[in-house]
């Protein structure tokens, strides 16, 4: 929705996406406030439901990753504690712990290591029950960590987010809330579906769960997010991600100068149309007009 603040129009990323498809369609929807066709409501509801589901599952990945980190820390401290307090049971006379100090200079390090390894094998059947239970617990923990790691990786793949990326914000999340960016300087606003961090860069992510292919309107919407994040984070945004379709196909969109130049032209033209300095020029095609949800109000439609 277009807002006016401090004497300047604030154009949202979604508005830019609509304009990229057809300026006249944008005018009918955003300026003349024509009602959308009811036939599109089911798709809108489905898209919102899929978007909400993606947000929840992606947030769950973040929560699970935190739990896994806690488990690994507990395992580390448990092993350290056991070695310290049960060292004599694991390593009689602390031979293994003293190898470096006593055998490194003697030249018999590997011979002593082999002999003590044999002794350890012979002593396995004489281990106390507490050591046996400890080994069982560690084995189960490693088993859980292994399969949980595979599960997390599969969830990342299903979400379209790289496993090595750091999730900073997810739309709809109660923990990782997305900032609603409003730039009065640039006259634009937007709220990306997610923000991640890759190679020290802040990267916007936009989800299109019903999309079958890449479209210009998705790209320009993402370009707006790149501009906003660059302004607020005071750091260049080299690219963003579009996650398309039910299989969450990830598409990397580079923040190229020629794309930003076209975005600037769109924003300038939209402001001139809002100020009634120029008219919105329709760009009708049969395919676009058939899918347009305000085509019944349009005198330029091609269908």
Secondary structure, 3 states (H helix, E strand, C coil): CCEEECCEEEEEHHHHHHHHHCHHHHHHHHHCCCCCCHHHHHHHHHHHHHHHHHHHHHHHHHHHHHHHHHHHHHHHHHHHHHHHHCHHHHCHHHCHHHHHHHHCCCCCHHHHHHHHHHHHHHHHHHCCHHHHHHHHHHHHHHHHHHHHHHHHHHHHHHHCCCCCCEEEEECCCCCCCCCCEEECCCCEEECCCEEEEECCEEEEEEEECCCCCCCHHHHHHHHHHHHHHHHHHCCCCCEEEEEECCCCEEEEEECCHHHHHHHHHHHHHHHHHHCCCCCCCCCCCHHHHHHCCCHHHCCCCCC
